[in-house]
């Protein structure tokens, strides 16, 4: 079965920049999103804040420890 040029053109995505079409498709995809409820959003926010604080303390502690070790090695214990 032969495919005509018209059929091929229909199957190929349009290379034109169509902002209205793009925005329409974005809104269609946003309708499919399952948005979190208020309590879920609150819980997830607390988890993120706790994780950031925990990682910040870990990175800060590691930085302090490595700085102290480097000062003792480089300066042989001089403050």
Secondary structure, 3 states (H helix, E strand, C coil): CCCCHHHHHHHCCCCCCCHHHHHHHHHHHHHHCCCCCHHHHHHHHHHHHHHHHHHHHHHHHHHHHHHHHHHHHHHCCCC
